[in-house]
Amino acid sequence: MAALQFSPPRRAHFFDFSDDDWKQALAFSDRARLTLPLGLTCRDWLPEPVRTRIDRSFAVNAARWLRIKAAYEEIAAAFADQGLEFVVLKGFSHCPDFASDPRHRHQYDLDLLLPEQQVFQARDVAVRVGYQPQLDLNRYPLDHLPPMIRATEWKWRGDYFDPEIPMSLELHFRLWDERTERFGPTGLDRFWERRQVRDIDGLSFAAFHTADALAYAALHLLRHLLRGGLRPGHLYELAWFLNRHAEKSPLWSSWREWHDHSLRRLEAICFSLAHRWFDCRLAPAALEEIDRLPSQVARWLEMYSMSPLAGLFHPNKDEMWLHWSLLDSRRDRIALLRRVVLPRRLPDPMATAHLPERQFGWRIRIRQRWRWMVYAASRLTHHARALLPTAWSGLHWFGALPAPPKRDPLSTR
Protein backbone atom coordinates (compact mmCIF):
# COMPACT_ATOMS: atom_id res chain seq x y z
CA MET A 1 0.00 0.00 0.00
CA ALA A 2 2.81 2.40 0.86
CA ALA A 3 4.48 1.61 -2.45
CA LEU A 4 1.34 2.63 -4.34
CA GLN A 5 1.15 6.11 -2.86
CA PHE A 6 1.44 8.94 -5.35
CA SER A 7 3.68 11.34 -3.45
CA PRO A 8 6.05 9.94 -2.52
CA PRO A 9 5.77 6.16 -2.97
CA ARG A 10 7.77 4.07 -0.50
CA ARG A 11 9.25 1.08 -2.32
CA ALA A 12 12.73 0.51 -0.90
CA HIS A 13 11.37 -1.91 1.71
CA PHE A 14 10.61 -4.35 -1.12
CA PHE A 15 14.28 -5.32 -0.95
CA ASP A 16 13.68 -6.78 2.50
CA PHE A 17 10.82 -9.05 1.39
CA SER A 18 11.36 -12.78 1.66
CA ASP A 19 9.76 -15.26 -0.72
CA ASP A 20 7.04 -15.88 1.86
CA ASP A 21 6.47 -12.13 2.22
CA TRP A 22 5.92 -11.87 -1.53
CA LYS A 23 3.55 -14.81 -1.49
CA GLN A 24 1.44 -13.10 1.16
CA ALA A 25 1.70 -9.71 -0.52
CA LEU A 26 0.47 -11.04 -3.85
CA ALA A 27 -2.34 -12.95 -2.17
CA PHE A 28 -3.43 -9.68 -0.56
CA SER A 29 -3.04 -7.60 -3.73
CA ASP A 30 -5.09 -10.11 -5.73
CA ARG A 31 -7.91 -9.96 -3.20
CA ALA A 32 -7.65 -6.17 -2.88
CA ARG A 33 -7.53 -5.70 -6.70
CA LEU A 34 -4.15 -4.00 -6.52
CA THR A 35 -1.98 -6.52 -8.40
CA LEU A 36 -2.21 -4.78 -11.76
CA PRO A 37 -1.49 -1.29 -10.34
CA LEU A 38 1.45 -2.82 -8.48
CA GLY A 39 2.84 -4.20 -11.73
CA LEU A 40 2.33 -0.92 -13.56
CA THR A 41 3.89 1.40 -11.00
CA CYS A 42 6.46 -0.74 -9.20
CA ARG A 43 7.80 -3.06 -11.89
CA ASP A 44 11.44 -1.97 -11.59
CA TRP A 45 11.37 -2.62 -7.85
CA LEU A 46 10.00 -6.15 -8.08
CA PRO A 47 12.09 -9.35 -8.12
CA GLU A 48 12.03 -11.32 -11.35
CA PRO A 49 9.70 -14.13 -10.15
CA VAL A 50 7.14 -11.54 -9.01
CA ARG A 51 7.38 -9.65 -12.32
CA THR A 52 6.87 -12.91 -14.19
CA ARG A 53 3.82 -13.76 -12.13
CA ILE A 54 2.28 -10.29 -12.59
CA ASP A 55 3.07 -10.34 -16.32
CA ARG A 56 1.06 -13.55 -16.53
CA SER A 57 -1.82 -11.81 -14.75
CA PHE A 58 -1.67 -8.98 -17.28
CA ALA A 59 -1.79 -11.47 -20.15
CA VAL A 60 -4.84 -13.21 -18.68
CA ASN A 61 -6.53 -9.87 -18.06
CA ALA A 62 -5.89 -8.76 -21.65
CA ALA A 63 -7.57 -11.93 -22.91
CA ARG A 64 -10.43 -11.32 -20.50
CA TRP A 65 -10.91 -7.87 -21.99
CA LEU A 66 -11.66 -9.50 -25.34
CA ARG A 67 -14.32 -11.62 -23.65
CA ILE A 68 -15.77 -8.54 -21.95
CA LYS A 69 -16.01 -6.76 -25.31
CA ALA A 70 -17.76 -9.71 -26.90
CA ALA A 71 -20.20 -10.05 -23.98
CA TYR A 72 -20.99 -6.34 -24.07
CA GLU A 73 -21.53 -6.26 -27.83
CA GLU A 74 -23.90 -9.22 -27.59
CA ILE A 75 -26.08 -7.79 -24.82
CA ALA A 76 -25.97 -4.28 -26.29
CA ALA A 77 -27.22 -5.58 -29.64
CA ALA A 78 -30.03 -7.51 -27.93
CA PHE A 79 -31.10 -4.42 -25.99
CA ALA A 80 -30.91 -2.22 -29.10
CA ASP A 81 -33.24 -4.61 -30.95
CA GLN A 82 -35.84 -3.92 -28.24
CA GLY A 83 -35.25 -0.17 -28.18
CA LEU A 84 -33.72 -0.25 -24.68
CA GLU A 85 -31.36 2.59 -23.76
CA PHE A 86 -28.76 2.18 -21.04
CA VAL A 87 -25.57 3.60 -19.59
CA VAL A 88 -22.44 1.58 -18.78
CA LEU A 89 -21.45 1.95 -15.14
CA LYS A 90 -17.94 1.34 -13.82
CA GLY A 91 -15.96 -1.35 -15.65
CA PHE A 92 -14.37 -0.30 -18.91
CA SER A 93 -16.28 3.01 -18.81
CA HIS A 94 -13.75 4.04 -16.13
CA CYS A 95 -11.00 4.19 -18.74
CA PRO A 96 -9.03 6.37 -19.25
CA ASP A 97 -10.13 8.53 -16.28
CA PHE A 98 -9.76 5.98 -13.45
CA ALA A 99 -7.35 3.58 -15.19
CA SER A 100 -5.26 4.02 -18.31
CA ASP A 101 -6.53 0.96 -20.19
CA PRO A 102 -9.27 -1.68 -19.69
CA ARG A 103 -6.55 -4.33 -19.83
CA HIS A 104 -5.04 -2.75 -16.72
CA ARG A 105 -7.99 -3.09 -14.34
CA HIS A 106 -10.03 -5.94 -12.91
CA GLN A 107 -13.52 -6.45 -14.26
CA TYR A 108 -15.76 -9.39 -13.48
CA ASP A 109 -19.17 -8.11 -14.51
CA LEU A 110 -21.10 -5.75 -16.75
CA ASP A 111 -23.03 -3.03 -14.90
CA LEU A 112 -25.73 -1.34 -16.97
CA LEU A 113 -28.14 1.37 -15.82
CA LEU A 114 -31.62 1.48 -17.36
CA PRO A 115 -34.74 3.51 -16.60
CA GLU A 116 -36.60 1.73 -13.79
CA GLN A 117 -39.64 1.08 -15.98
CA GLN A 118 -37.47 -0.83 -18.47
CA VAL A 119 -35.25 -2.88 -16.17
CA PHE A 120 -37.50 -5.97 -16.06
CA GLN A 121 -37.89 -5.94 -19.83
CA ALA A 122 -34.09 -5.83 -20.04
CA ARG A 123 -33.90 -8.78 -17.65
CA ASP A 124 -36.20 -10.81 -19.89
CA VAL A 125 -34.05 -9.97 -22.90
CA ALA A 126 -30.93 -11.05 -20.99
CA VAL A 127 -32.64 -14.35 -20.11
CA ARG A 128 -33.30 -14.99 -23.80
CA VAL A 129 -29.61 -14.34 -24.51
CA GLY A 130 -28.67 -16.96 -21.92
CA TYR A 131 -28.20 -15.19 -18.58
CA GLN A 132 -29.99 -16.48 -15.48
CA PRO A 133 -30.79 -14.58 -12.24
CA GLN A 134 -29.00 -16.06 -9.25
CA LEU A 135 -30.99 -14.76 -6.27
CA ASP A 136 -34.53 -13.93 -5.24
CA LEU A 137 -35.20 -10.23 -5.87
CA ASN A 138 -37.03 -9.92 -2.54
CA ARG A 139 -33.81 -10.90 -0.73
CA TYR A 140 -31.71 -8.40 -2.60
CA PRO A 141 -32.61 -4.79 -1.63
CA LEU A 142 -29.92 -2.98 -3.59
CA ASP A 143 -29.86 -0.62 -6.56
CA HIS A 144 -29.81 -3.38 -9.16
CA LEU A 145 -31.53 -6.67 -9.91
CA PRO A 146 -29.84 -9.87 -8.70
CA PRO A 147 -26.70 -10.73 -10.72
CA MET A 148 -27.28 -12.75 -13.86
CA ILE A 149 -24.76 -15.38 -14.96
CA ARG A 150 -24.57 -17.85 -17.81
CA ALA A 151 -24.48 -21.47 -16.72
CA THR A 152 -21.03 -23.03 -17.18
CA GLU A 153 -19.04 -25.82 -15.57
CA TRP A 154 -16.59 -23.37 -13.99
CA LYS A 155 -15.70 -23.74 -10.30
CA TRP A 156 -13.89 -21.29 -8.05
CA ARG A 157 -10.30 -22.41 -7.45
CA GLY A 158 -8.97 -19.46 -5.49
CA ASP A 159 -7.45 -17.73 -8.54
CA TYR A 160 -8.61 -14.14 -9.07
CA PHE A 161 -7.04 -14.23 -12.54
CA ASP A 162 -8.64 -17.48 -13.64
CA PRO A 163 -9.37 -16.83 -17.36
CA GLU A 164 -12.54 -18.93 -17.14
CA ILE A 165 -14.31 -16.88 -14.46
CA PRO A 166 -17.80 -16.29 -15.93
CA MET A 167 -18.93 -12.76 -16.73
CA SER A 168 -21.97 -11.67 -14.73
CA LEU A 169 -24.52 -9.04 -15.71
CA GLU A 170 -26.01 -6.52 -13.27
CA LEU A 171 -28.98 -4.41 -14.39
CA HIS A 172 -29.21 -1.24 -12.32
CA PHE A 173 -32.38 0.81 -11.92
CA ARG A 174 -31.09 3.50 -9.51
CA LEU A 175 -27.79 4.97 -8.38
CA TRP A 176 -28.35 4.95 -4.63
CA ASP A 177 -30.50 2.83 -2.31
CA GLU A 178 -31.84 5.50 0.04
CA ARG A 179 -34.27 3.12 1.74
CA THR A 180 -31.50 0.84 2.98
CA GLU A 181 -28.93 3.51 3.80
CA ARG A 182 -31.59 5.87 5.30
CA PHE A 183 -30.10 8.95 3.67
CA GLY A 184 -29.26 10.03 0.16
CA PRO A 185 -28.16 12.87 -2.09
CA THR A 186 -30.38 14.81 -4.45
CA GLY A 187 -29.88 15.42 -8.15
CA LEU A 188 -28.88 11.92 -9.25
CA ASP A 189 -31.68 11.85 -11.82
CA ARG A 190 -29.86 14.55 -13.82
CA PHE A 191 -26.97 12.21 -14.59
CA TRP A 192 -29.02 10.44 -17.26
CA GLU A 193 -29.58 13.71 -19.12
CA ARG A 194 -25.84 14.37 -19.36
CA ARG A 195 -24.83 10.93 -20.67
CA GLN A 196 -22.38 10.79 -23.57
CA VAL A 197 -21.37 8.33 -26.28
CA ARG A 198 -17.77 7.24 -25.89
CA ASP A 199 -15.38 4.87 -27.63
CA ILE A 200 -12.69 2.65 -26.13
CA ASP A 201 -10.62 0.22 -28.16
CA GLY A 202 -13.22 0.17 -30.93
CA LEU A 203 -16.12 -0.30 -28.50
CA SER A 204 -18.84 2.37 -28.63
CA PHE A 205 -21.12 2.85 -25.61
CA ALA A 206 -23.09 5.40 -23.57
CA ALA A 207 -21.55 6.55 -20.30
CA PHE A 208 -21.89 9.33 -17.76
CA HIS A 209 -20.17 12.68 -18.14
CA THR A 210 -16.79 12.60 -16.39
CA ALA A 211 -18.04 14.70 -13.43
CA ASP A 212 -21.01 12.36 -12.94
CA ALA A 213 -18.85 9.26 -13.36
CA LEU A 214 -16.69 10.61 -10.54
CA ALA A 215 -19.78 11.05 -8.37
CA TYR A 216 -21.06 7.55 -9.03
CA ALA A 217 -17.63 6.03 -8.38
CA ALA A 218 -17.63 7.80 -5.01
CA LEU A 219 -21.17 6.66 -4.18
CA HIS A 220 -20.32 3.08 -5.13
CA LEU A 221 -17.24 3.23 -2.93
CA LEU A 222 -19.17 4.80 -0.04
CA ARG A 223 -21.86 2.12 -0.20
CA HIS A 224 -19.21 -0.61 0.08
CA LEU A 225 -17.53 1.31 2.91
CA LEU A 226 -20.74 1.62 4.93
CA ARG A 227 -21.50 -2.07 4.42
CA GLY A 228 -18.02 -3.19 5.47
CA GLY A 229 -16.89 -4.31 2.02
CA LEU A 230 -14.54 -1.58 0.77
CA ARG A 231 -11.89 -2.88 -1.65
CA PRO A 232 -8.58 -0.98 -1.70
CA GLY A 233 -8.55 -1.25 -5.50
CA HIS A 234 -11.69 0.90 -5.75
CA LEU A 235 -10.08 3.58 -3.61
CA TYR A 236 -6.87 3.41 -5.64
CA GLU A 237 -8.80 4.06 -8.86
CA LEU A 238 -10.46 7.09 -7.26
CA ALA A 239 -7.06 8.36 -6.09
CA TRP A 240 -5.71 7.83 -9.62
CA PHE A 241 -8.55 9.96 -11.00
CA LEU A 242 -8.08 12.72 -8.43
CA ASN A 243 -4.33 12.82 -8.94
CA ARG A 244 -4.70 12.97 -12.73
CA HIS A 245 -7.47 15.58 -12.77
CA ALA A 246 -6.25 17.83 -9.95
CA GLU A 247 -5.52 20.74 -12.31
CA LYS A 248 -8.47 20.39 -14.71
CA SER A 249 -10.41 23.47 -13.64
CA PRO A 250 -13.28 23.17 -16.21
CA LEU A 251 -14.13 19.71 -14.90
CA TRP A 252 -14.28 20.91 -11.31
CA SER A 253 -16.34 23.94 -12.29
CA SER A 254 -18.94 21.62 -13.81
CA TRP A 255 -18.67 19.35 -10.78
CA ARG A 256 -19.43 22.21 -8.40
CA GLU A 257 -22.24 23.59 -10.57
CA TRP A 258 -24.02 20.31 -11.32
CA HIS A 259 -23.77 18.48 -8.00
CA ASP A 260 -25.93 19.42 -5.06
CA HIS A 261 -24.23 20.02 -1.72
CA SER A 262 -25.73 16.79 -0.39
CA LEU A 263 -23.89 14.88 -3.12
CA ARG A 264 -20.62 16.83 -2.93
CA ARG A 265 -20.49 16.10 0.79
CA LEU A 266 -20.59 12.35 0.20
CA GLU A 267 -18.02 12.61 -2.58
CA ALA A 268 -15.73 14.61 -0.30
CA ILE A 269 -15.69 11.77 2.25
CA CYS A 270 -14.31 9.46 -0.42
CA PHE A 271 -11.89 12.10 -1.70
CA SER A 272 -10.48 12.42 1.80
CA LEU A 273 -10.12 8.66 2.15
CA ALA A 274 -8.33 8.41 -1.20
CA HIS A 275 -5.92 11.14 -0.16
CA ARG A 276 -5.26 9.57 3.24
CA TRP A 277 -4.63 6.10 1.81
CA PHE A 278 -2.68 6.99 -1.34
CA ASP A 279 -1.52 10.61 -0.86
CA CYS A 280 -2.92 11.74 -4.21
CA ARG A 281 -3.17 15.35 -5.30
CA LEU A 282 -6.52 17.08 -4.85
CA ALA A 283 -8.09 19.90 -6.83
CA PRO A 284 -8.83 23.11 -4.87
CA ALA A 285 -12.58 22.45 -5.26
CA ALA A 286 -12.17 19.00 -3.71
CA LEU A 287 -10.10 20.39 -0.82
CA GLU A 288 -12.71 23.06 -0.16
CA GLU A 289 -15.47 20.47 0.00
CA ILE A 290 -13.43 18.33 2.39
CA ASP A 291 -12.94 21.37 4.62
CA ARG A 292 -16.75 21.86 4.69
CA LEU A 293 -17.48 18.36 5.95
CA PRO A 294 -19.56 18.25 9.14
CA SER A 295 -17.48 18.11 12.30
CA GLN A 296 -18.58 14.58 13.16
CA VAL A 297 -17.65 13.27 9.71
CA ALA A 298 -14.27 15.02 9.91
CA ARG A 299 -13.79 13.49 13.34
CA TRP A 300 -14.48 10.01 11.98
CA LEU A 301 -11.94 10.53 9.23
CA GLU A 302 -9.34 11.52 11.80
CA MET A 303 -10.08 8.57 14.06
CA TYR A 304 -11.06 5.72 11.75
CA SER A 305 -10.13 6.43 8.14
CA MET A 306 -7.77 3.44 8.10
CA SER A 307 -10.18 1.06 9.82
CA PRO A 308 -11.46 -0.44 6.52
CA LEU A 309 -7.90 -1.46 5.66
CA ALA A 310 -7.24 -2.83 9.15
CA GLY A 311 -10.54 -4.68 8.92
CA LEU A 312 -9.16 -6.89 6.16
CA PHE A 313 -6.96 -8.48 8.84
CA HIS A 314 -8.75 -7.77 12.14
CA PRO A 315 -12.56 -7.48 11.92
CA ASN A 316 -14.09 -4.19 13.02
CA LYS A 317 -17.22 -2.21 12.28
CA ASP A 318 -15.86 1.29 12.72
CA GLU A 319 -17.65 2.35 9.53
CA MET A 320 -20.84 2.28 11.62
CA TRP A 321 -19.85 5.54 13.33
CA LEU A 322 -19.48 7.27 9.97
CA HIS A 323 -22.92 6.02 8.97
CA TRP A 324 -24.18 7.18 12.37
CA SER A 325 -22.91 10.70 11.73
CA LEU A 326 -24.71 10.85 8.36
CA LEU A 327 -28.12 10.07 9.90
CA ASP A 328 -30.41 12.65 11.47
CA SER A 329 -33.04 10.74 13.41
CA ARG A 330 -32.82 8.51 16.46
CA ARG A 331 -35.04 5.96 14.74
CA ASP A 332 -32.64 5.64 11.80
CA ARG A 333 -29.66 5.30 14.12
CA ILE A 334 -31.33 2.55 16.14
CA ALA A 335 -32.17 0.72 12.91
CA LEU A 336 -28.51 1.08 11.85
CA LEU A 337 -27.28 -0.42 15.13
CA ARG A 338 -29.66 -3.33 14.79
CA ARG A 339 -28.63 -4.03 11.20
CA VAL A 340 -24.87 -3.73 11.66
CA VAL A 341 -24.38 -5.32 15.07
CA LEU A 342 -26.94 -8.12 14.70
CA PRO A 343 -27.49 -8.76 10.96
CA ARG A 344 -30.60 -10.84 10.35
CA ARG A 345 -29.86 -12.00 6.82
CA LEU A 346 -27.52 -14.88 6.11
CA PRO A 347 -25.54 -14.97 2.85
CA ASP A 348 -27.19 -16.50 -0.19
CA PRO A 349 -25.80 -19.74 -1.69
CA MET A 350 -23.79 -18.70 -4.75
CA ALA A 351 -21.03 -21.34 -4.80
CA THR A 352 -22.49 -23.27 -7.74
CA ALA A 353 -24.30 -20.43 -9.45
CA HIS A 354 -22.44 -21.05 -12.69
CA LEU A 355 -23.31 -24.73 -13.10
CA PRO A 356 -25.92 -25.79 -15.65
CA GLU A 357 -29.13 -27.25 -14.21
CA ARG A 358 -28.37 -30.73 -15.57
CA GLN A 359 -25.39 -30.98 -13.20
CA PHE A 360 -27.44 -30.32 -10.06
CA GLY A 361 -27.51 -33.90 -8.80
CA TRP A 362 -27.73 -34.80 -5.14
CA ARG A 363 -23.95 -34.66 -4.65
CA ILE A 364 -23.76 -31.13 -6.06
CA ARG A 365 -26.70 -30.01 -3.91
CA ILE A 366 -25.15 -31.46 -0.75
CA ARG A 367 -21.82 -29.80 -1.59
CA GLN A 368 -23.59 -26.53 -2.29
CA ARG A 369 -25.41 -26.62 1.03
CA TRP A 370 -22.21 -27.52 2.89
CA ARG A 371 -20.27 -24.66 1.33
CA TRP A 372 -23.07 -22.28 2.18
CA MET A 373 -23.06 -23.47 5.81
CA VAL A 374 -19.28 -23.04 6.03
CA TYR A 375 -19.49 -19.55 4.54
CA ALA A 376 -22.43 -18.59 6.78
CA ALA A 377 -20.47 -19.82 9.81
CA SER A 378 -17.45 -17.75 8.73
CA ARG A 379 -19.61 -14.63 8.45
CA LEU A 380 -21.20 -15.23 11.83
CA THR A 381 -17.71 -15.69 13.29
CA HIS A 382 -16.62 -12.46 11.62
CA HIS A 383 -19.53 -10.56 13.18
CA ALA A 384 -18.85 -12.12 16.58
CA ARG A 385 -15.14 -11.21 16.42
CA ALA A 386 -16.05 -7.64 15.50
CA LEU A 387 -18.45 -7.10 18.43
CA LEU A 388 -15.82 -6.34 21.09
CA PRO A 389 -13.72 -4.03 18.85
CA THR A 390 -16.95 -2.27 17.82
CA ALA A 391 -17.97 -1.74 21.45
CA TRP A 392 -14.46 -0.45 22.23
CA SER A 393 -14.44 1.97 19.30
CA GLY A 394 -17.94 3.10 20.35
CA LEU A 395 -16.55 4.12 23.75
CA HIS A 396 -13.93 6.20 21.94
CA TRP A 397 -16.52 7.62 19.55
CA PHE A 398 -18.93 8.75 22.25
CA GLY A 399 -16.17 10.16 24.44
CA ALA A 400 -16.22 7.62 27.25
CA LEU A 401 -12.57 6.94 26.44
CA PRO A 402 -10.00 9.34 24.99
CA ALA A 403 -9.43 9.19 21.25
CA PRO A 404 -6.97 6.47 20.19
CA PRO A 405 -3.43 7.71 19.50
CA LYS A 406 -2.62 8.62 15.90
CA ARG A 407 -0.15 6.44 14.04
CA ASP A 408 1.05 5.94 10.50
CA PRO A 409 -1.01 2.95 9.28
CA LEU A 410 1.26 2.48 6.26
CA SER A 411 4.45 2.50 8.27
CA THR A 412 7.06 0.14 6.86
CA ARG A 413 8.67 -0.49 10.24
Secondary structure as UniProt FT lines:
FT   HELIX           2..4
FT   HELIX           12..16
FT   HELIX           19..32
FT   HELIX           35..42
FT   HELIX           43..45
FT   HELIX           48..81
FT   TURN            82..83
FT   STRAND          87..89
FT   HELIX           91..94
FT   TURN            95..98
FT   HELIX           102..104
FT   STRAND          109..113
FT   HELIX           116..118
FT   HELIX           119..129
FT   STRAND          131..133
FT   HELIX           137..139
FT   STRAND          148..150
FT   TURN            160..161
FT   TURN            163..164
FT   STRAND          168..172
FT   HELIX           178..181
FT   HELIX           188..190
FT   HELIX           192..194
FT   STRAND          196..200
FT   TURN            201..202
FT   STRAND          203..207
FT   HELIX           210..226
FT   TURN            227..228
FT   HELIX           232..244
FT   TURN            245..247
FT   HELIX           249..258
FT   HELIX           261..278
FT   HELIX           284..291
FT   HELIX           295..304
FT   TURN            305..306
FT   HELIX           307..310
FT   TURN            311..313
FT   HELIX           319..325
FT   HELIX           330..341
FT   TURN            351..354
FT   HELIX           357..359
FT   HELIX           362..397
FT   TURN            398..399
FT   TURN            409..410
//
